[in-house]
């Protein structure tokens, strides 16, 4: 799938999610379960939208998980995709906990799964996800300005940005240099390895700034 086609698919899902809500998703993308409650403290519109977009937006965590899944479906459990996809699942869970906390409705099923395709060539995929991780980092940089009055959400965003900057991006840069994939221990060590508890407001991820070296602090 070309970058243009991928962006079209992703943008269509985002529009249905952010503008149409559950009804838009049901009509445009075959339904799916939504979760949300009016309980809990409310957030200003700009803050709520940024929190939701971090999950479902074009540079967000659902998108990344679906695209890494497409690579694995097409090329097998290649690294660093397999390990980073596991990390993305934890990132998704961390954002979902914040959305639940503030009663913001969101799709519980990833709307991108099955709608995006992997490149034919792993080299192209690795290069594309160098750009993708940079876009993810820039998204969090932008949204952190919006979240400045919400230290709990800020902490989550800082931790997720750190994972992209200090673990995922170097892994894909290394993969691009090595023909598109990492082998053996280098592949499995290329990712952040933080637990979901370390990625939410209960703790922080202390990455060492080197591929394959990270630890969580309480």
C-alpha positions in Angstrom: 0.0 0.0 0.0 1.3 3.4 -0.9 1.7 6.1 1.7 -1.0 8.1 -0.1 -3.5 5.2 0.0 -2.6 4.4 3.6 -3.2 8.0 4.5 -6.6 7.9 2.8 -7.7 4.8 4.7 -6.4 6.2 8.0 -8.0 9.6 7.4 -11.3 8.1 6.6 -11.3 6.1 9.8 -10.3 9.2 11.8 -13.0 11.3 10.3 -15.6 8.7 11.1 -14.3 8.3 14.6 -13.8 12.0 15.6 -16.7 13.5 13.7 -19.3 10.7 13.6 -18.7 9.0 16.8 -20.1 5.5 17.3 -22.8 6.1 14.7 -20.3 7.2 12.1 -18.1 4.2 12.8 -21.0 1.8 12.6 -22.2 3.2 9.3 -18.8 3.7 7.7 -16.7 0.7 9.0 -19.1 -2.1 9.8 -19.8 -1.4 13.4 -17.7 -2.4 16.4 -18.0 -1.9 20.1 -17.5 1.4 21.8 -16.8 2.1 25.4 -17.4 5.3 27.2 -19.2 6.6 30.3 -20.3 9.9 31.7 -18.7 9.0 35.0 -15.5 10.7 36.1 -14.2 14.3 35.7 -14.8 16.0 32.4 -12.1 17.4 30.1 -12.2 20.5 27.9 -13.0 19.6 24.3 -9.5 20.3 23.0 -7.9 18.0 25.7 -10.5 15.2 25.1 -9.9 15.4 21.4 -6.1 15.2 21.7 -6.4 12.2 24.1 -8.7 10.4 21.7 -6.6 11.2 18.7 -3.5 9.8 20.4 -5.3 6.5 20.3 -7.2 6.6 16.9 -5.5 9.4 15.0 -3.3 8.9 11.8 -0.1 9.0 13.9 -1.6 7.3 16.9 -1.3 3.9 18.6 -4.1 2.0 16.9 -2.7 3.0 13.5 0.8 1.8 14.4 -0.5 -1.5 15.8 -2.5 -2.2 12.7 0.4 -1.4 10.4 2.9 -3.5 12.3 0.3 -6.3 12.3 0.0 -6.0 8.5 3.8 -6.4 8.2 3.7 -9.5 10.4 0.8 -11.0 8.5 2.6 -10.5 5.2 6.2 -11.2 6.1 6.0 -13.3 9.3 7.1 -12.4 12.8 10.0 -10.3 11.7 11.8 -7.9 14.1 11.6 -5.3 15.2 7.9 -5.3 14.2 6.9 -8.3 16.4 8.3 -6.9 19.6 7.3 -3.3 18.9 3.7 -4.4 18.2 3.6 -5.9 21.7 4.7 -2.5 23.0 2.0 -0.8 21.0 -0.6 -3.0 22.7 0.6 -1.7 26.0 0.5 1.9 24.8 -3.0 1.3 23.6 -4.0 0.0 27.1 -2.4 3.0 28.8 -4.4 5.4 26.7 -7.6 3.5 27.1 -7.2 3.7 30.9 -7.0 7.5 30.6 -10.0 7.6 28.3 -11.9 5.4 30.8 -10.9 7.6 33.6 -12.3 10.7 32.0 -15.4 9.0 30.5 -14.4 9.6 26.8 -16.0 7.3 24.3 -13.7 5.3 22.0 -13.8 2.2 19.8 -12.6 -0.8 21.8 -11.8 -2.6 18.5 -9.0 -1.3 16.4 -10.7 0.2 13.3 -7.6 0.0 11.1 -7.0 -3.8 11.4 -7.5 -5.4 8.0 -7.8 -2.0 6.2 -4.1 -1.3 5.8 -1.5 -3.3 3.9 2.2 -3.8 4.3 4.8 -2.8 1.8 6.1 -5.6 -0.4 9.6 -4.8 0.7 10.8 -4.8 4.3 13.4 -2.1 3.5 10.6 0.2 2.4 8.6 -0.7 5.5 11.5 0.1 7.9 12.1 3.4 6.2 8.4 4.3 6.3 8.3 3.6 10.0 11.3 5.7 10.7 9.1 8.5 9.4 6.1 7.0 11.2 7.8 7.1 14.6 9.0 10.6 14.0 5.4 11.6 13.3 4.3 9.9 16.5 6.9 11.8 18.5 5.8 15.1 16.9 2.2 14.3 17.7 3.0 13.9 21.4 5.1 17.0 21.3 2.1 18.9 20.0 -0.4 17.4 22.4 1.8 17.9 25.5 1.1 21.6 25.1 -2.6 20.9 25.3 -2.2 18.6 28.3 -0.1 20.9 30.5 -2.8 21.3 33.1 -3.3 17.5 33.4 -0.2 16.0 35.0 -1.7 12.4 34.8 -2.2 12.5 31.1 1.0 14.4 30.6 2.9 11.6 32.3 1.4 9.0 30.0 2.2 11.1 26.9 5.8 11.7 28.1 6.3 8.0 28.6 4.9 7.0 25.3 6.9 9.7 23.4 10.0 8.4 25.2 9.3 4.9 24.0 9.1 6.1 20.4 12.1 8.4 20.6 14.5 6.2 22.5 13.4 2.7 21.5 11.2 2.4 18.5 12.8 5.0 16.3 16.4 3.6 16.8 15.1 0.1 16.1 13.6 1.0 12.8 16.7 3.1 11.9 18.9 0.1 12.6 16.5 -2.2 10.6 16.6 0.2 7.6 20.4 0.1 7.7 20.3 -3.7 7.8 18.0 -4.3 4.9 14.7 -3.9 6.6 14.7 -6.3 9.5 16.7 -7.3 12.6 17.7 -10.8 13.4 17.7 -12.9 16.6 18.6 -11.1 19.8 19.1 -7.8 18.1 15.5 -7.8 17.0 14.0 -8.8 20.3 16.2 -6.4 22.2 15.3 -3.4 20.0 12.2 -2.4 21.8 11.3 -0.6 25.0 10.1 -3.6 27.1 8.1 -1.4 29.6 5.0 -2.8 31.2 1.7 -1.0 31.0 2.0 0.0 34.6 5.3 1.8 33.7 3.6 3.6 30.8 0.7 5.1 32.8 0.6 7.7 35.5 1.7 5.2 38.2 5.3 5.2 37.0 7.8 6.3 34.4 9.9 4.6 31.8 13.6 5.2 32.2 15.1 4.4 28.8 18.8 4.4 28.3 18.8 6.0 24.9 20.3 2.9 23.2 18.6 0.2 21.2 17.7 -2.7 23.4 18.5 -1.1 26.8 15.6 0.1 28.9 14.3 -0.4 32.3 11.3 0.7 34.4 11.5 2.7 37.5 8.7 2.7 40.2 
